[in-house]
Each structure stands twice: as C-alpha cells, then as structure tokens.
Amino acid sequence: MREPLGPLSLARRLWRYRDLVWQMTERDARSRYRGSAGGLFWVAVHPLLMLVVYTYFFTEVFPSRWGGAEGGRGDFALLLFIGLLLHGMLAEVLTRAPGLVVGHPNFVKKVVFPLDVLPIVSLGTALFHFAIGFAIWLAFHFALRGPPPATAFWLPAIVLPLALFALGCAWGLASLGVYLRDIGQVMPVVAAVLLFASPVFYPLDALRPGLRTLVQASPLTVPLESARRVLMEGRAPDAGALGIYTLVALVVAYAGYVWFQGTRRGFADVI
C-alpha cells in the first residue's frame, strides 16, 4: 500500500509512531553500551576525552587565535565543546544512516514495519548523546564562568533545524545505502571533512574572504555560530540566517522522506 507523501501525512505518521520511536530510541541507546564495563558512563567519558585532546593540541601545539575567548584555555574549551557536540550529533546520524535498513533485513522481508522510523530512532540516539554532552558543558560553564546567559534558551531553536537537516540526510542515505553499499564507507570521511570544513576549531572571521564563503556553506556553520552567540556572547541569534537555514532544513527533511518512501518498494528485492 502506497504511503501518502504530503507534509500533513508525514506529521500524522510521526505522531502515530511516537511510542515506537521512544521505545526503540531507548533500546538503541542502551544497546550501544551493553556489555561494556563502563556502560552509559562512556556517554560522558568520550566527549570529555576528545575535548581534552583537542583543547591541548589547539592551545599548545597549534595555538588558535580566538578573539572571543578572553578567558584563555577555559573559554576556548567551552567554545570548542559546543562545536564538537553539534558536529558529533550530525556525524553520528550521517555515519549510521547507510546501514539502518541494511542492518535490519527482517524488518524489510518478514515483518510489517514502518521502516521510515529507523532514521528517526538514529536521530533520537544522537540527540540523547548531545543532551548528555550539553549537561557536561553546562557544568563546566558554571565552574568557569557562572550561569550561562538568558539567551541560552534559544538553543532548542538552533538545534531543531540541524536535527531536521540531519533527519532528511538520514532518510536519503538510508535508502541509498541499500542500493549502493559504498555509501557506508564514504560517510565517515564526509563527517571528518565536515569537522575541519566548519568553524569548530577556529573563528569564522579568521578566514580569508574566499575560504570564509566556502566554510559558510557548511551545514554546521549557521548552527555553530548561532549556538556560540547565544551561549557564550549573550546575544540572540541572527534571525535572518537562522530563518533561512530552518527553511532549507525543512526542505531537506521533506525531500529525504519523499525519496525514502519512493524507493523503499525495492528494498526487499535488493536485500
């Protein structure tokens, strides 16, 4: 039976399967660390280890000139941590997406299952990791600078468009991963490129104009700049830039969903 592809149908479908998404997201988050001695403890340890390594290298080995980091290494770590959290969320969704459908052949062949919820579950797990990391960021901010500014309440409005963009990419990549298995090998490289092609380790203003224009095209640039603005500078985000980014994210999300639903009829034949 062909699924309706209208935006309202998509919204109703997401609402209909909300309990399934919640249960699968919880199971997915737990299964990632099942069997390890540290368990969910690694959710906090991993971003902290990466933060320590990157902060050391970019303040001691490759000194970075960040104009907004008047507080020295502490402020640089806070700025860097924001970038690592947002990049980590997008990278996790992108790298897992090509294997979502391929990794669940029983859902494709033997069970009547809404396959389009798999990318949503992947996004939910990534958002869970982001939330844990942000709680760590808040603890560091309280220790180094006190409570964050009131503009921090803008953060959900910044993360949501990035999540929509990631979800659209996940739907598209999950479908492509069925027909073109090499996509799964390419996406970790794309995620690594995004880390350095976005203003994670450096301020956007430090780049020459030509390179700055290229970096501004990164899907992480607007969320990164907006998050640092509301969390570190106490200023509201650029409404124009964030509004355009949100519209683009909505288009990407809907296009990815339409592509997934249009190609899913051939999944069983390929898998």
C-alpha positions, 0 to 999 in steps of 0.5 A: 500500500502506497504511503501518502507523501504530503507534509500533513501525512508525514506529521500524522505518521510521526505522531502515530509512531511516537511510542515506537520511536521512544521505545526503540530510541531507548533500546538503541541507546542502551544497546550501544553500551551493553556489555561494556564495563563502563556502560552509559558512563562512556556517554560522558567519558568520550566527549570529555576525552576528545575535548581534552585532546583537542583543547591541548593540541589547539592551545599548545601545539597549534595555538588558535587565535580566538578573539572571543575567548578572553578567558584563555584555555577555559573559554576556548574549551567551552567554545570548542565543546559546543562545536564538537557536540553539534558536529558529533550529533550530525556525524553520528546520524550521517555515519549510521544512516547507510546501514539502518535498513541494511542492518535490519533485513527482517524488518524489510522481508518478514515483518510489517514495519514502518521502516521510515522510523529507523532514521528517526530512532538514529536521530533520537540516539544522537540527540540523547548523546548531545543532551548528555554532552550539553549537561557536561558543558553546562557544568563546566560553564558554571565552574568557569564562568557562572550561569550561562546567559538568558539567551541560552534558551534559544538553543532548542531553536538552533538545534531543531533545524540541524536535527531536521537537516540531519533527519532528511540526510538520514532518510536519503542515505538510508535508502541509498545505502541499500542500493549502493553499499559504498555509501557506508564507507564514504560517510565517515570521511564526509563527517571528518571533512565536515569537522575541519570544513566548519568553524569548530576549531577556529573563528569564522572571521579568521578566514580569508574572504574566499575560504570564509564563503566556502566554510559558510556553506557548511551545514554546521556553520549557521548552527555553530555560530548561532549556538556560540552567540547565544551561549557564550556572547549573550546575544540572540541569534541572527534571525535572518540566517537562522530563518533561512537555514530552518527553511532549507532544513525543512526542505531537506527533511521533506525531500529525504522522506519523499525519496525514502518512501519512493524507493523503499518498494525495492528494498526487499528485492535488493536485500 
